Amino acid sequence: MVNKDILPVHSYNEVKEKIGNGRPTVLSFGMSHCYSCLAMSRVFYEIVQEHPELQLYSIDSQKDRIISRDIYRLKEMPAQIFLDEKGEELFRHTGAYKKPVVEVILRKYGFTL
């Protein structure tokens, strides 16, 4: 059964070419069996419904273990990495956020108005 209220999961290989393409990007790392990761995915799903222009991608950190561990140095899930239009990291967070907090972060870093 596919949960339609969460972000679709992408492999990092599908996403990496979009990082630094002139648009800011959010990478949301999580695991399919993690309650907080699923909660975060639901929040991001709602945000993408309101802001379809956002480059916001869910990545399974188990399937892309080397990327999450060695490239982004993540140790806990869920984790969100906010990248600017050049692909430079602006901000990162570990844990789940409520939607209003994510909206403030997106505004603060220029992802939304």
Residue frames as a rotation matrix with the C-alpha (Angstrom) as fourth column:
MET 1
0.578 0.816 0.000 0.00
0.816 -0.578 0.000 0.00
0.000 0.000 -1.000 0.00
VAL 2
-0.455 -0.721 0.522 1.40
0.722 -0.642 -0.258 3.38
0.522 0.260 0.813 -1.01
ASN 3
0.073 0.413 -0.908 0.91
0.819 -0.544 -0.181 6.25
-0.569 -0.730 -0.378 1.41
LYS 4
0.152 0.066 0.986 -0.12
0.872 -0.479 -0.102 9.21
0.466 0.875 -0.130 -0.72
ASP 5
0.939 0.268 0.217 0.35
0.137 -0.867 0.480 11.76
0.317 -0.420 -0.850 2.06
ILE 6
0.485 -0.857 -0.173 4.14
0.196 -0.086 0.977 11.49
-0.852 -0.508 0.126 2.23
LEU 7
0.292 -0.485 -0.824 6.86
-0.857 -0.515 -0.001 12.66
-0.424 0.707 -0.566 -0.11
PRO 8
0.977 -0.078 -0.196 7.93
-0.040 0.843 -0.536 10.11
0.207 0.532 0.821 -2.70
VAL 9
0.527 -0.841 0.126 11.33
-0.045 0.120 0.992 8.67
-0.849 -0.528 0.025 -1.88
HIS 10
0.886 -0.339 -0.315 14.13
-0.378 -0.138 -0.915 9.35
0.267 0.930 -0.251 -4.35
SER 11
0.546 -0.828 -0.132 17.57
0.833 0.518 0.196 7.87
-0.094 -0.217 0.972 -4.65
TYR 12
0.303 -0.514 -0.803 20.38
0.146 -0.807 0.572 10.35
-0.942 -0.290 -0.169 -4.20
ASN 13
-0.673 -0.585 0.453 21.50
0.495 0.099 0.863 9.65
-0.550 0.805 0.223 -7.79
GLU 14
0.007 0.777 0.629 18.12
0.977 -0.140 0.162 10.97
0.214 0.614 -0.760 -9.02
VAL 15
0.838 0.437 -0.328 18.51
0.533 -0.784 0.318 14.15
-0.119 -0.441 -0.890 -6.98
LYS 16
0.138 -0.882 -0.450 22.21
0.653 -0.260 0.712 15.07
-0.745 -0.392 0.540 -7.05
GLU 17
-0.555 -0.357 0.751 22.11
0.825 -0.347 0.445 16.70
0.102 0.867 0.487 -10.50
LYS 18
0.367 0.784 0.500 19.39
0.613 -0.608 0.505 19.09
0.700 0.121 -0.704 -9.24
ILE 19
0.613 -0.242 -0.753 21.51
0.661 -0.366 0.655 20.35
-0.434 -0.899 -0.065 -6.36
GLY 20
-0.274 -0.759 -0.591 23.11
0.283 -0.651 0.705 23.67
-0.919 0.026 0.393 -7.28
ASN 21
-0.404 0.182 0.897 20.96
0.913 0.144 0.382 24.16
-0.060 0.973 -0.224 -10.39
GLY 22
-0.822 0.059 0.567 20.09
0.093 -0.967 0.237 27.75
0.562 0.247 0.789 -9.50
ARG 23
0.253 0.926 0.281 17.23
-0.418 -0.157 0.895 26.81
0.873 -0.344 0.347 -7.19
PRO 24
-0.413 -0.370 0.832 17.42
-0.909 0.112 -0.401 26.10
0.056 -0.922 -0.383 -3.46
THR 25
-0.032 0.286 -0.958 16.98
-0.263 0.922 0.284 22.47
0.964 0.261 0.046 -2.44
VAL 26
0.068 0.070 0.995 15.88
-0.991 0.121 0.059 20.65
-0.117 -0.990 0.077 0.69
LEU 27
-0.327 -0.204 -0.923 17.07
-0.311 0.945 -0.099 17.09
0.892 0.255 -0.373 1.26
SER 28
0.261 0.490 0.832 15.02
-0.964 0.083 0.254 15.19
0.055 -0.868 0.494 3.83
PHE 29
-0.537 -0.533 -0.655 16.83
-0.453 0.836 -0.309 12.05
0.712 0.131 -0.690 4.96
GLY 30
0.027 0.573 0.819 14.87
-0.979 0.182 -0.096 9.36
-0.204 -0.799 0.566 6.77
MET 31
-0.968 -0.247 -0.055 14.04
-0.252 0.960 0.125 5.68
0.022 0.135 -0.991 7.07
SER 32
-0.415 0.869 -0.270 10.80
-0.338 0.128 0.932 3.92
0.844 0.478 0.241 6.18
HIS 33
0.059 0.436 -0.898 10.38
0.635 0.677 0.371 2.34
0.770 -0.593 -0.237 9.63
CYS 34
-0.807 -0.431 -0.404 11.05
0.588 -0.522 -0.618 5.55
0.056 -0.736 0.674 11.59
TYR 35
0.172 0.963 -0.205 7.93
0.975 -0.197 -0.106 7.23
-0.142 -0.182 -0.973 12.99
SER 36
0.216 -0.138 -0.967 9.55
0.228 -0.956 0.188 10.69
-0.949 -0.260 -0.175 13.21
CYS 37
-0.838 -0.545 -0.030 10.84
0.058 -0.143 0.988 10.34
-0.542 0.826 0.152 9.64
LEU 38
-0.513 0.738 0.438 7.33
0.829 0.295 0.474 9.57
0.221 0.606 -0.764 8.37
ALA 39
0.391 0.627 -0.674 5.92
0.775 -0.619 -0.126 12.50
-0.496 -0.473 -0.728 10.36
MET 40
-0.244 -0.579 -0.777 8.51
-0.028 -0.797 0.603 14.80
-0.969 0.169 0.178 8.76
SER 41
-0.928 -0.084 0.362 7.67
0.335 0.232 0.913 13.43
-0.161 0.969 -0.187 5.32
ARG 42
-0.003 0.995 0.100 3.99
1.000 0.001 0.014 14.24
0.014 0.100 -0.995 5.90
VAL 43
0.336 0.042 -0.941 4.91
0.349 -0.933 0.083 17.83
-0.875 -0.356 -0.328 6.85
PHE 44
-0.638 -0.657 -0.402 7.04
-0.153 -0.403 0.902 18.23
-0.755 0.637 0.156 3.72
TYR 45
-0.656 0.497 0.568 4.29
0.755 0.457 0.471 16.67
-0.025 0.738 -0.675 1.59
GLU 46
0.409 0.843 -0.350 1.87
0.836 -0.500 -0.228 19.36
-0.367 -0.199 -0.908 2.81
ILE 47
0.104 -0.455 -0.884 4.42
-0.011 -0.890 0.457 22.08
-0.995 -0.038 -0.097 2.10
VAL 48
-0.881 -0.443 0.164 5.07
0.125 0.116 0.985 20.82
-0.456 0.889 -0.047 -1.44
GLN 49
-0.185 0.893 0.410 1.31
0.981 0.194 0.020 20.83
-0.062 0.406 -0.912 -2.08
GLU 50
0.682 0.434 -0.588 1.29
0.490 -0.869 -0.073 24.53
-0.543 -0.238 -0.805 -1.18
HIS 51
0.404 -0.659 -0.635 4.63
-0.666 -0.687 0.290 25.34
-0.627 0.306 -0.717 -2.87
PRO 52
0.857 0.001 0.515 5.05
0.248 0.875 -0.415 22.95
-0.451 0.483 0.750 -5.83
GLU 53
0.802 -0.596 0.045 7.99
-0.275 -0.436 -0.857 25.05
0.530 0.675 -0.513 -7.07
LEU 54
0.441 -0.657 0.612 10.15
-0.840 -0.062 0.539 23.82
-0.316 -0.752 -0.579 -4.17
GLN 55
0.131 -0.515 -0.847 12.92
-0.408 0.751 -0.520 21.31
0.904 0.413 -0.112 -4.79
LEU 56
-0.044 -0.014 0.999 12.23
-0.990 0.135 -0.042 19.18
-0.135 -0.991 -0.020 -1.75
TYR 57
0.125 -0.035 -0.992 13.33
-0.554 0.826 -0.099 15.55
0.823 0.562 0.084 -1.86
SER 58
0.641 0.103 0.760 12.97
-0.703 0.475 0.529 12.62
-0.307 -0.874 0.377 0.48
ILE 59
0.034 -0.724 -0.689 15.95
-0.681 0.488 -0.546 10.25
0.732 0.488 -0.476 0.53
ASP 60
0.955 0.264 -0.135 16.03
-0.116 0.751 0.650 6.86
0.273 -0.605 0.748 2.22
SER 61
0.355 -0.882 0.309 19.16
-0.929 -0.371 0.008 6.97
0.108 -0.290 -0.951 4.34
GLN 62
0.313 -0.251 0.916 19.33
-0.269 0.902 0.339 3.17
-0.911 -0.352 0.214 4.53
LYS 63
0.775 0.021 0.632 19.41
0.550 0.469 -0.691 2.74
-0.311 0.883 0.352 0.77
ASP 64
0.580 -0.593 0.558 21.76
0.153 -0.594 -0.790 5.72
0.800 0.543 -0.254 0.38
ARG 65
0.877 -0.200 -0.437 23.76
0.470 0.177 0.865 4.90
-0.096 -0.964 0.249 3.51
ILE 66
-0.085 -0.992 0.092 27.13
0.990 -0.074 0.116 5.95
-0.109 0.101 0.989 2.10
ILE 67
-0.220 0.082 0.972 25.76
0.432 -0.885 0.172 9.35
0.875 0.458 0.159 1.01
SER 68
0.730 0.598 0.331 24.02
-0.013 -0.472 0.882 10.08
0.684 -0.648 -0.337 4.31
ARG 69
0.846 -0.420 -0.328 26.93
0.467 0.288 0.836 8.85
-0.257 -0.861 0.439 6.43
ASP 70
-0.008 -0.994 0.110 30.03
0.907 0.039 0.418 9.82
-0.420 0.103 0.902 4.44
ILE 71
-0.387 -0.104 0.916 28.96
0.690 -0.691 0.213 12.83
0.611 0.715 0.339 2.36
TYR 72
0.162 0.581 0.798 26.52
-0.129 -0.789 0.601 14.56
0.978 -0.200 -0.053 4.71
ARG 73
-0.776 -0.622 -0.107 27.87
-0.014 0.187 -0.982 13.04
0.631 -0.760 -0.154 7.96
LEU 74
0.084 0.897 0.434 24.43
-0.788 -0.207 0.580 12.25
0.610 -0.391 0.689 9.34
LYS 75
-0.899 -0.424 -0.111 24.21
-0.242 0.693 -0.679 10.18
0.365 -0.584 -0.725 12.50
GLU 76
-0.675 0.737 0.024 20.55
0.241 0.252 -0.937 10.48
-0.697 -0.627 -0.348 13.44
MET 77
-0.818 0.508 0.269 17.25
0.258 -0.094 0.962 10.50
0.514 0.856 -0.054 11.57
PRO 78
0.631 0.163 0.759 15.24
0.776 -0.159 -0.611 12.27
0.021 0.974 -0.227 10.41
ALA 79
-0.247 -0.728 -0.639 17.60
0.498 -0.661 0.561 14.95
-0.831 -0.180 0.526 9.15
GLN 80
0.779 0.494 0.387 16.94
0.601 -0.409 -0.687 17.87
-0.181 0.767 -0.615 6.84
ILE 81
-0.362 -0.906 -0.221 19.57
0.656 -0.416 0.630 19.75
-0.663 0.083 0.744 4.88
PHE 82
0.785 0.596 -0.167 18.71
0.368 -0.666 -0.649 23.11
-0.498 0.448 -0.742 3.34
LEU 83
-0.282 -0.901 0.330 20.95
0.791 -0.023 0.612 24.04
-0.544 0.434 0.719 0.38
ASP 84
0.016 0.245 -0.969 21.11
-0.231 -0.942 -0.242 27.35
-0.973 0.228 0.041 -1.47
GLU 85
0.859 0.428 -0.282 20.84
-0.327 0.034 -0.944 27.77
-0.394 0.903 0.169 -5.24
LYS 86
0.213 -0.869 -0.448 24.55
-0.907 -0.005 -0.421 26.96
0.363 0.496 -0.789 -5.61
GLY 87
0.506 0.042 -0.861 24.26
0.048 0.996 0.077 23.77
0.861 -0.080 0.502 -3.57
GLU 88
-0.644 -0.738 0.198 25.94
-0.109 -0.168 -0.980 25.23
0.757 -0.653 0.028 -0.49
GLU 89
-0.169 0.575 -0.800 24.54
0.853 0.492 0.173 24.16
0.493 -0.653 -0.574 2.85
LEU 90
-0.202 0.226 0.953 22.57
-0.244 -0.954 0.175 26.91
0.948 -0.198 0.248 4.61
PHE 91
-0.173 0.330 0.928 21.13
-0.985 -0.061 -0.162 25.00
0.004 -0.942 0.336 7.52
ARG 92
-0.423 0.133 -0.896 20.61
-0.133 0.969 0.206 21.49
0.896 0.206 -0.392 8.83
HIS 93
-0.110 0.481 0.870 18.42
-0.992 -0.111 -0.064 19.98
0.066 -0.869 0.490 11.48
THR 94
-0.809 -0.062 -0.584 18.08
-0.048 0.998 -0.040 16.56
0.585 -0.004 -0.811 13.06
GLY 95
-0.770 0.629 -0.105 14.68
0.307 0.221 -0.926 15.48
-0.559 -0.745 -0.364 14.31
ALA 96
-0.263 0.785 0.561 11.10
0.929 0.049 0.367 16.26
0.260 0.617 -0.743 13.33
TYR 97
-0.990 0.047 -0.135 9.61
-0.019 -0.979 -0.204 19.71
-0.141 -0.200 0.970 12.98
LYS 98
-0.004 1.000 -0.019 6.02
0.600 -0.012 -0.800 20.87
-0.800 -0.015 -0.600 13.07
LYS 99
0.177 0.151 0.973 4.83
0.977 -0.146 -0.155 22.52
0.119 0.978 -0.174 9.86
PRO 100
0.973 0.219 0.080 4.82
0.213 -0.974 0.077 26.13
0.095 -0.058 -0.994 11.20
VAL 101
0.461 -0.876 -0.139 8.50
-0.085 -0.200 0.976 25.81
-0.883 -0.438 -0.167 12.15
VAL 102
-0.207 -0.506 0.837 9.44
0.796 0.411 0.445 24.50
-0.569 0.758 0.318 8.69
GLU 103
0.557 0.492 0.669 7.55
0.797 -0.543 -0.264 27.38
0.234 0.681 -0.694 7.10
VAL 104
0.920 -0.289 -0.266 9.55
-0.114 -0.845 0.522 29.90
-0.376 -0.450 -0.810 9.17
ILE 105
0.026 -0.967 0.255 12.84
0.163 0.255 0.953 28.25
-0.986 0.017 0.165 8.13
LEU 106
-0.032 0.017 0.999 11.83
0.972 0.233 0.027 28.24
-0.232 0.972 -0.024 4.47
ARG 107
0.876 0.363 0.319 11.00
0.423 -0.895 -0.143 31.95
0.233 0.260 -0.937 4.64
LYS 108
0.740 -0.621 -0.259 14.13
-0.105 -0.485 0.868 32.82
-0.665 -0.615 -0.424 6.61
TYR 109
-0.244 -0.919 0.310 16.43
0.170 0.274 0.947 31.21
-0.955 0.283 0.089 4.05
GLY 110
-0.376 0.096 -0.922 14.54
-0.709 -0.669 0.220 32.51
-0.596 0.737 0.320 1.01
PHE 111
-0.925 0.103 0.366 12.91
0.264 0.866 0.425 29.27
-0.273 0.490 -0.828 -0.16
THR 112
-0.055 0.954 0.293 9.43
0.952 -0.038 0.302 30.86
0.300 0.296 -0.907 0.04
LEU 113
-0.581 -0.052 0.812 8.06
0.032 -0.999 -0.040 34.35
0.813 0.003 0.582 0.49
